[in-house]
Amino acid sequence: MGKPFAKELEKIAATLEWGFGQDCSKIKLDILGNSLDRSMYVVGSGGSLSACYYAALLYQQYGFMAKAITPLELFYSKGTLRNSSVLFISASGKNNDILFGYKTAISCEPKNIYSISMRQDTPLAKLSNENSISSHYEFSLPAGKDGFLATNSLVAFFSILYKSLGGKNQEKINAIELNQSFIDDLNEFMSKVDRDFTFSIIYAGWGQPVAMDLESKIAEAALADVLISDVRNFGHGRHHWFDKRKSNSAIIALTTPDEEKITEKTLSLLPADIPVLKIRSKFNDGMSSIDMLIKSFYFIDALGKKQGIDPGKPGVPDFGSKLYHLKYSNFYKNGKDSANDDMKIAILRKANVPTFDGLDNKEKSYWTDAYKSFKTKISTTNFNSIIFDFDGTLCSAANRYNGIDEEIADLLNEILSKGIYIGIATGRGKSVRENLQKHLLEKYWKQVFIGYYNCGDIGTLDQSNIPNKNKVVSPVLDEIYKKISSYTFPIPISPELKPNQIIIQVKDKLEWSKVRLSIIQFIINLSIPNIQILESSHSIDIVDQTETSKRAILKCFQNNINSNLSNSLCIGDKGRWPGNDYQLLAQEYSLSVDEVSSLRDSCWNLAKSGMKNIDATKYYLSCIKFKNGLFKLDI
């Protein structure tokens, strides 16, 4: 099993160039655009765990905590997952551990799940595609499968992670060089050590992922005894090893310019006859980890030759293969318990707590009764209409500029064919009408009511003169628009004035978190009455409540639908204030496909675990049972 390690090293330069050449914009936008308001777990096993430590360091640059852990550690962290994001890193995307960890995460429904692999069409990708809270990124590594130790896949992960999370200063890409002075230092160091030496690795900062990888490779290939410590923790007793065992001990020091002084001072206080290999990098950012990682591979190669072991193919005993392939998921309860688990996940969303067991008995009783009461009500009521939010409910963020997909269109056409009325309550303008006219059959257009600009203007789908371009702009909004346009924010904003609302966005979605609170505070400080601030994922709408409310479409349905019943089912994604659906979903017959309010009688999310946005909408619609021009939800 494996490949000659020397052959693996020959491909490193090409792998690095390939990795830096990959388009990582989607990973960057997804992770930095959607997760920079919470902590991150980075999960991997074996060699990939080193990349997890690297990803955690890169993520922490943005001011939020990240932790590299194994899949089994993730299982024991379940109580914290709902308020976190999770990133899985796996070269093969198929080992038992990574799949176990992924299923653990899905059962806890964190905010976002991401995964990266170096192969196409993996079991990990399949799991990701089954869950709408997850995003998978797969690459096809030209170097192929690694030998026994992670080498080219690790370089690929480091380079892709640097491009995705490494910040703005990436002009140093492709600047890695293996200089002759390091080779000379390595050869001299190896001449001073023997086969029974123990290697102490000291590090700080960007050296941590490399230290973890060195420990992994030395141990996995049975090359030597190895100890690791950061450069200061080394001074808290770890140095004592060299008082008793220095005759067969050596140090590997990982340094960048940031910790060079403390490392040099530490080494100067140790006995001068201890062999030391300094793996240095001239870089001060995440590039230094890549630089030191590649240099460390050459130490592993040299150590393997000293031991007479090829690190790329050290041989695997029968028990080792059995241990690697051990299927242990049955040892841990990590699955669904039918209706009971559906109830628990719905309550967790509503109560906004990490775990169901975190509720006391009184709270459990309160929310269990509320869940059962709401579910009974929503399942036994006859409806003659459905009102949808558009973005995030009928149209995915990825499909924002294309509109609804064919599957959603087919479902809407089926609903309309049964005589059911449909309403759309959206912050958008005529683009929604134009998109729906392309997808919905013209004979049903009079059954479709659209509330444009948060229902400031309402008309049926066949009315191409609505929204009214000539409608007078609200004087209050005009005043706010002029003031906000003249104010200088930390990040440039793009306010757009409509008759019934102001839409505020930024050019780069990654910058939204830097300016969001400033915009809200500015508007609040104006102390203008009857103004409402509504949020979507990366924009803010300012509306005049005397003219505009998504509730207006409910009144429109009550006045225009000829029926003895006027119950409308409302479905949206931002049901928690200040989300732009919170008013719509405050009425009693309402379901969310994402965020819920904290009130017990409305705005529940009853979708399956790991399901949200348009996938949750499709699930709700699959539960519809039609009868005599009405429908019920069998949910």
N, C-alpha and C positions, 0 to 999 in steps of 0.2 A: 504493500500500500504506500502511495506517496510518489514524489518526484525528487530527483536530486536537488538539494537546496541551491547548489551553485547555478543550476539551470534557471531556478526561480529568480535568482538575483539578476540574471542577464536580462530579464523582462521588465525590471523595476522602472527604468527610465521611460520606456514606452508606455507603461501603465500610468505613470505620473502624468505624462503628456496627454494621454487619453482622458484621464480623469478631469484634468483642468480644462479639457476641451468640451466636456459635457454641458448641456443646457440644464442648469439647476434652478432656473427662474421660478418654476412651479413649486418646487420644494421650499424655496425661500419665501415666496408669497404666502403659501399655506401656513407654514410654521410661524414665521415672524408676523404675518398678518392676522392670524387667528388665535395664537397661543401666548402672546406676550403679555398676558394679564394673569398668568398662573404658573405654578411650578411644573416641572417636567421630569418624568421618569424616563431614562434611556435604558432599554433592556436588550441584553445579548448574552451569549454563552461562548465559552472557549476563546478563540482568537478575536471574535467580534466584540468581546467585552472591552478590549482596549479602545476600539472605535467609540464605544459608549462613553468612556471616560473623556475622550476628546470632544464628542458632541456636547456633553454636559458642560465642559469648560467654555465652549463656544457660546452656548445658550446663555450662560451666566453673565456674559459680557453685557447683556441687555437689561440686567437688573433683576432677574428672577432666578430662583433656585432651580437647580437641576441635579439629579442624582443618577449615577450609573449603577444598575443592579442586575442580578440574574433573574431568570423567569421564576425560580422558586422564591427568591426574595420578594418579587412582585406579589406573589400569592399572599405572603405575610404582611403586605402593605395595603391590602384591599380596603381597609378603613379610610385611606387617604386618597383613593383613586378618583372619586367623583369630582373632586375639586382640582384635579390635575390634568395634564395632557401626558400621553405616553408615546414614545418613539421606539420602535423595534428595529434592530439592526441585525441582519442575518445574511451571510453570503449565499447560502443554499436556499434559504426560505422554506426549509422542510424538516429540520430536526425536531424531535419530540419536545424538547424543552421550549423552543420558541413558539410552537403551536399551542402548548399548554399555557404559556404566558399570555398569548394573544386571547385565548378563550377566557382566561382569568380577567383580563382587562374588559372584554366585551360584557361579561356578566356584571361588572361594576359600573359600566357606562360612564367613563371619564368624558371630559369635555371634547377632546379630540384624540384620535389614535392615528399615528403615522407609522409606516414601515418602509424600509429600504432593503432591497436584495440585489445581488449581482447576477441573478439568473432570471430568465423569462418564465412566465406561466408556472409559478411555484404554488404549493399548497397555501403559503402565507398570502399570496396574491388572491387566491380564491376566497379565503376567509375575509379578506379586506373587502372584496367586491360584494360580499353578502351583507355588509353593514355600512350604513350611510354616515356613521360618525367617523369613518376611517378613510384614509388615503394611502395608496401604495405606490411606490416609485421603484421601478425595476430597470436594471441596466444589463447589458450583455457584455461582460468583461472579455476583451480579446485574449487575455492571457489564459483564459480557461480556468478550470478548477485548480485550487491550490494543492500543494503536496500535503504532507501531514500537518505542517504549521501554516497559519494564515500569513501570507506574504503579499502577493499582488492584490488580493481582495482587500487587504488592510490598507495598502497604499491607495487603492481606488476609493475606499470609504473615506479616508482622511482627506483626499483631494476634493471629493464631491461635497463633504461636509464643510470644508473650508470655503468652497465657492458658495454654498447655501447659507451658511451661518457666520462666515468669517468677517463680516463687516464690510465697510466701504473701501478700505485700503488694500486692494488686491492686485496692485501693480507688480508685486513681487512674484507673481505666478510664473512658474518655470525657472525660478532663480536658484533652485537646489543644485549644488555641485558637491561631489564627493572628492575633496581635495587630497592631495598626496600627503600633506602633513598629518591628517587624521590616520591614513594608512600606516604611516611611519610610527605614529604613537601607538597604534593598535599592535603592530608587530613587536614593538619594544615591550609593551605590557604583557603580551602573551608569552614572551620569553622569560618573564619573571613569575609566572603562575604555573601550577601543576594540576594534574588531573583530580586531586582530592581537595582543591581549594573551595572555600565558601566565598560567594560574592555578595557584598553589601551594596545595594543600589541606593544612592541618595539623590533627592530631586526636590524641586519646588515648581509651582506654577505650571507652565506648559510642558514640563518634564514628566508630570504625573502619568499621562497616558502611555508614555514610552516606558516608564518604570514598570507599570502594570503589564505591559506587553513583554518586557524582558523577563519578568518573573514567570509569566505564562509559558514562554518559549523554553526557558531553561528547565522548568519543572516538567513540562509536557514531553520534551525530548530526552529527559533524564540526563541532562548535561552536567549538572552540579547542584550543590546546595545553594540557596539564594535567600537573602533577606532584603526587605525594602523599607525605607523610611523617608519622610521628608527631612530636609536638611536640619531643621530645628528639633524635631522629635528625636532625631538621632542623638542629640545632646542630652536627652532625658533617659539615660541608661543604656541605649543601644551601643554606645561607644565602648561599653565595658567588655563587649565581645573581643575587642582587639587587645585588651589587657591579658586575657586568658588564652586566646586562640590566634594571635596574629601571625604565627608561623605558617599557617596555611589559609590566610584570609586576604582578600583584596577588595578594593572599592571601585565602583563605577559611579562617577559623578555626572549627572545630567545638568547642564547649565545653559542659560541664556544671559544676555547682558544684565537683566534685572536682578538675578541672584548670584552673579559672579563673585561679588565681594564677600557675601556671607558664606558662600561655598569655599572660597579660597581661605578665608579666616578659619573655617571649621577644619579644613584639611591641614592647615599649618599647625594646629594644636595636637594632631595625631602623630604617632611615631613616624619618623621620616622613611623608614624602611618598608612601610606598607605599600604594595603596588597599587597605583591609582591610574585608572583610565578615565580621561575627561572627554565626554561626548558633548561638544559645544555646538551652539548655533549662534549665528550673528543676528538672528531675527528676534524681535520682541513680542510678536503676536502669534496667532495660531500656526503660522508658517514654520515656526521653530519646532513645533511638535513633529511636523512632517520631515523636516531636516534631520532631527535627532533620531526619528524612527528608522529612516533609511540607513543611517550610520550604524544604528544598533544591530541591524540585520547582519552587517559584516562582522561584528563581534560574535554573534551567534554562529556564523559560518566558521570563524576561526576557532571558537570553543568546541564546536563539533569535531573539527579536525584534530584538536588536541585530545579529545576523548575517543576518537575513532568511531564516532557516531555521525551519520548523515542526518541533520535535523529535519530534512525534507522527507526522509523515509527511515525512521528509526526502528520500524517493526512494531506491530501491534499484537499483544498476546490475546488469546481467545477470550479471557475474562474482561479484557479492556474493551473489546468490541461489544460484548454483552452489556457492559456498563454504559457505553455511549448510546446504545439503542434501547436502553431500559424504558419501557412504557409504564409510567408511574401515575398517570392522570387519575386512575381509579382509586389511588390512595387518598386523594383529596376531593372533597365535594366541590365541584366547580361547574355545575350545570344548572339547567332550569328545573323548577319544580312546578310546571304547568301554571295553573291559574294563580297559585299562591305567590309565585315569583313575579308574575305580571302585576299583581296588586302591590307587591313591595316596591317594584321599580317605579310604579306610578306615584306611590306615596313619597318615595325618596325625592322625586322631581318636585312634588308639591311642598313637602316640608323643608326641602333644601338642606338636608342633613347628609353626612357621608355614608352612614349605614343605618339599616332599619333597627338594628339592636342598640343604636345610639339613642333611640327614643325610649322614654320611660313607659311604663304600662298604661298610664293615663293618656299619654300622647298617641301610643299605638292604637288604643281604643278609639280615640277621637278621629284619627285619620282613617282607620279601617271602616268606621261607620260612615264617614264622609265619602270614601271611595265607593262603598257599596250603594249608598244612596244615590250618588251621581250616576253610577253605571246603570242602575235600575231606571233612573229618569231618562237617560240618554238612549236607552235600549227599548223603552216602551212608548216613546213619543212618536206620533206621526208627523212627518215634515213634508212640506210642499216646495221647499226651496233650500238652496245652500248658498251661503255667502263666503267667498274665499278672499284672503289676502293674495297678492300676486307673487311678488319676489320672495323666495324662500318657501313658498307654499305650493304654487303651481309652476314656478320657474326657478330653477336652481341658480346659484351664484355663478357657476361655471358657464351656464347657458344664458346669462343675463342679456346678452346682445342678440340672441337668436330667439328668445321666447320659449314657450312651452314645447315639450317634445311630443312625438307622435303618440306615445302611450297615454300621456295625460290628455291629449286631444281626443283620443278614442273614448276614454272614460267619460269626458265631458259630453261628447256627442251622444253616448248611450244614456246618460242622465237626462239630457234634453229630450231624447226620443220618447221618454216615459212621461213627458208632460211636466217635468220638474223645472222650476225656474232657477237660474243661476245669477248670483251677484258677484261682482269683483270690486273690492274696496282697496284701492291702490294709491300710492303716493305719486305714481307716474301720470303722464298725460296721454296723448293720442297714440303713442307707440303701443300701448296695450290694446287699443281698439284695432289697430292695423294688424297686430300679430294674431289676435283672436279671429279676425275676419279671414285670415289665411287658413286657419285650422278648424273652425267650427262651420258646420253646414249652414248655408244662408237661410234655409227655411226655419232655422231655430233662432235667428238673430234677435227677434222681438222678445224672446224669453230670457235674454241675457242683459242685465243691467250693470253698467260700469260706473263706479264712483271715482272720478278722476281727482287727482291732487287731494287725497285723503277725504274724498266725497264732497269736495267743495263744488263740484259740477257733476251731475248725474244724468245719464242718458242710456238708451238701449243701444245694442251693438250696431243696429242699422242706421243710427243717427250720426252721420259723418260730420255734422256741424258742431258736435260736442266732443271735447271741451270747447267752450266759446272763447275764441282768441281775442275777442273785443270786450270781454268782461272787464269792468273797472277794477283796477288794483285796489286792494284794501289800503286806506290811508295809514293805518297802523303798521301794516307790513312794509309799506313804502318808507315810513320813518325808520323802522328797524334796519331795512336794507341799506339805507344811506349811511346809517351810523356804523353798521358792521363792515361795510365796504371801505370805510375810511380808517378803520382801526388796523393797527399792525399786530398780527399774531406771530407766535414763534415759528409757525409753518404757514406758508401762503395758503389761503383758502379760496374756494371758487363758489361764492354765493350766486344763486340764480333766483330772480324774482318772478313769481307767477301771480295771477290774480288772487289766489287763495292761500298761497304758501310761499315760503322761502326755502329753497333746497341748498344745503351747504355740503360741499365735498372737498377733498384734497386731491391733488394730482396723483400722488404716490400713496397708495393705501397703507403702506408700511409706516407712514408718518402719522396716521390718524390718531393713535394713542397719545401723541405728543401735543396735540392741539384740541382734542375733544373737550376736556374739562374747561379749557380757557374759553371756548365758544359758549358753553353752557353758562359759565359764571358771568360772562359779558352780557348775555341776554337777560339773565335773572337780575343783574344789577340795573338794568334799564327800568325796572319796576313798572312795566306796562301791563295793565290788567287784561284779562281774558286771552293771554298768549299761552300757547301750549308748545312744549318742546317734545318732539317725538324722534326716536332713534331707530335706525336700522343698523346693519353691521358696520358700515363705513360711511354713514352720512347722517345728517340731522335735518329734520323738517321743522320749520317754525310756522305755526298756523294760528289764525285768528279764530278762537272758539265760538265767537258770535256768528261766524259764517261757515265754519268747517268742523266736521266730526264724522268719523267712520260710522257712527251710529245712524247718521242720516240715511244710509242705504236701507237700514231696517225699517224706518218710517216709510221710505219709498215703496218697499215691498208691501207693507201693510195697506198702503193706499192704492196700489196698482194691480195686485194679484186678486183675481176674482175667485175667492174660495172661502168656505166657512172656517177654514183653518188658516192661521197666519204664522205658524211656527217655522222659523228659519234656523237651520244649523249653521253655525259660524265656525270657520276653520282658518287659523292663522299661525304665524310662527313667533311673533314677539308679544306674548301676552303679559309679560312682566313690565310694569312701569319703569322707565319711560319708553318702552318699546312701542312701535307705531301701531300695534294691534291691541293694546291693552284695553281700549274703550270697546272695540268690537267684541273682544272675547270676555268682556265683563258681563255680558248677558248670559242667562242661565244655560242655554243650549250651545255650548262652545267647546271646541277641542283645539288644543295646540299641537303643532308638529315639532315644537322645540321648547321655547321658554314658557313657563306657566306663572300665573299669579299665585299669591299665597292664600287666597280666599277659597273656602271649602266647597262652595256651591257652583262654581263655574271654572272654565279654563283649565281642564285637566288634560294631561298628555297620556293617552292610553295606548300609544304605539308600543311595539315590542322593543326589548332592550337592544341598543345599538342602532336603532332606526330613527331617523329624523328627516325634517324638511320634505322634499317631494316624495321620498320613499314612504314616509309616514302618511302623507296625503293619499298615496296609492293604496296603502293598507286600509285606511278608513273607508275609502271608496269601495274597496273589495268587500267590505262588511255590509254594504247597502242591500236591502231587500225591498223590491218595488211591489206596490199593490194599489190599483185603482187611482193612479195619478199621484200617489203619495209614496213615502218610503220610511222604513225604519232601519236602525243600525243593529245588526246582529254582532255585537262586539263584547 
